[in-house]
Amino acid sequence: MPGGHIQLVALTKRFTEVAVDSIDLTVDSGEFFSLLGPSGCGKTTTLRLVAGFEQPTSGRILLDGTDMSGVPPHKRHVNTVFQSYALFPFLTVFDNVAFGLRYHKLSKQQIASKVHEALDLVQLRSYEKRRPGALSGGQQQRVALARALVLGPAVLLLDEPLGALDAKLRRSLKVELKALQERVGITFLYVTHDQEEALTMSDRLAVMNSGQIVQIGTPRQVYEEPADTYVADFLGVSNLMEVDVVERGPGTQCSVKVGESALDVERGDVDTLGTAHAVIRPERVRIEQHGTAGPNRVPAMVERLVFLGAATQVMLRLAPGAQLQALVQNDGGHPEHLAQGTPVQVYLAPDALRVLRGSAQTLAEEPDQLKVS
């Protein structure tokens, strides 16, 4: 579907402090793009700038090549779905969806056709005579989506639209929302602080911090190759360890030490030797029998086991003192060496380790602790 290309150029917004700090971003037409970050990072302000609810202090917002500076919200070819769905409680589902169309001088037949098409998209055609109070939270969310889509925007802006729903419903609606976006083919710009939402639905995402974009990439790129300790710490569950870089190898390879244990690292983002931070995801940590020989192995003790259903979370204390988490899939076995208090050997594969820039303030607050985002 043509249209929906967004370009932000040196976009800045100042209130009493800088909320959005000179960001550059391009979102392709038909892309599902997420802005991800903690509260106060500037993601919602960025969305409001694109919508026209806020005006930039400086910079430009281009929609399909046209500068939107000074263009009021109702004249921008975008529509917004908020966390609070703002449905009219006294109107039926049909009339809620039709509300915006009534200002476009369409005939009753045209309005009915567009509303029915939108309700079919969200699978609520049979609910058109109900009022919002008779709908579940998930159904209300779908009505809000239908109301936004019925106007045929080039871009749909979504500000944490699943935030008011319970966890189980959020999981099912994430799949539905991505499937809906693929069916309608328009650009979705999605704001969330939920890492799982961003990883599940996005074609690409931008991680934000303090009004700036820290990293842009596909979910797999950002998860597996975080740009620095902030991204690694925020996105998903990470093991962040303080290490000592003792040798730089060819390309991105390097050698580090954790206590007295030497580790080879295939991806080292370091310029100098000395103290740095290494990251490895819990699912890449392999637990072996105590005394297993070989490179990239560190002695450890099993401190705690947490049953998660599909997997078991294993909390480990490495011999040098750092805490590490492993995720072991529950495939029917229950190895004896995973008993609490048992010494083990931990294998940290070179291709799973990454040495990163940044000092991670959270690490300074809680030294040697596993950071769970």
HURAVEN-V501748 format. One record per run of one state. SS is the DSSP state (H for helix, E for strand, C for the rest). FROM is the first residue (numbers start at 1). LEN is the number of residues. Records with the same first field share a line. If there is no record, write none. Layout:
SS=FROM-LEN + FROM-LEN
This chain:
C=1-5 + 15-3 + 28-4 + 37-6 + 52-6 + 64-2 + 68-5 + 76-2 + 82-10 + 104-4 + 122-3 + 128-3 + 135-2 + 150-5 + 160-7 + 185-2 + 193-2 + 202-2 + 210-2 + 218-1 + 225-3 + 235-2 + 249-5 + 259-2 + 266-1 + 269-5 + 290-7 + 308-3 + 319-4 + 330-6 + 339-4 + 349-5 + 358-3 + 366-5 + 373-1
E=6-9 + 18-10 + 32-5 + 58-6 + 66-2 + 78-4 + 92-1 + 131-1 + 155-5 + 187-6 + 204-6 + 212-6 + 228-1 + 237-12 + 254-5 + 261-5 + 267-2 + 274-8 + 285-5 + 297-11 + 311-8 + 323-7 + 343-6 + 354-4 + 371-2
H=43-9 + 73-3 + 93-11 + 108-14 + 125-3 + 132-3 + 137-13 + 167-18 + 195-7 + 219-6 + 229-6 + 282-3 + 336-3 + 361-5
